[in-house]
Amino acid sequence: MSDSSCEQRRVAGYNQFVKLVRRGKAVKVYLANDADVFFQEGVKRELATRREVVLDTKHSSDDLAAMVNVEVPTAVVTETAE
């Protein structure tokens, strides 16, 4: 069971992804399976030494946009526990 006192927040965008991962606040990263290969490799490189962060590549950029309520396709969404 999950702890109800731990609220999860999702943010879109590469810059936010980098900040949250480097600060150790990211718990899960959603990477669009239809994102540019070069972009995907950059995200994976950033996560290479961060074993505690879960990477989910099951969703499309449209799915990720819907996840964070934005109208434009989104290549990366980062989930934090705050």
C-alpha positions, -999 to +999 in steps of 0.1 A: +000+000+000+011+035-006+016+062+020-012+088+016+009+115+031+032+114+001+018+134-027+030+129-062+035+157-087+041+154-125+058+181-145+065+182-183+096+193-201+133+184-205+147+213-184+124+204-154+134+167-159+171+175-156+167+198-126+146+172-107+169+143-115+200+161-106+185+173-073+174+137-065+137+146-064+126+125-094+110+091-087+097+082-121+103+095-156+079+089-185+097+091-219+075+091-250+081+061-271+076+082-302+101+109-292+132+115-314+158+089-309+185+115-301+162+130-274+155+096-259+193+088-257+199+121-239+172+112-213+186+077-209+221+091-205+210+115-178+194+085-159+223+061-164+236+066-129+203+071-112+192+036-104+165+048-080+145+065-108+120+044-127+119+049-165+086+042-182+086+042-221+051+027-226+033+059-236+032+081-266+038+119-265+000+124-268-006+102-238+020+121-218+004+154-227-030+141-215-013+130-183-002+165-174-032+183-190-013+201-218-024+205-254+009+199-271+026+165-274+051+160-246+083+139-248+092+137-211+072+139-179+089+136-145+071+125-114+082+136-080+072+127-045+066+158-024 
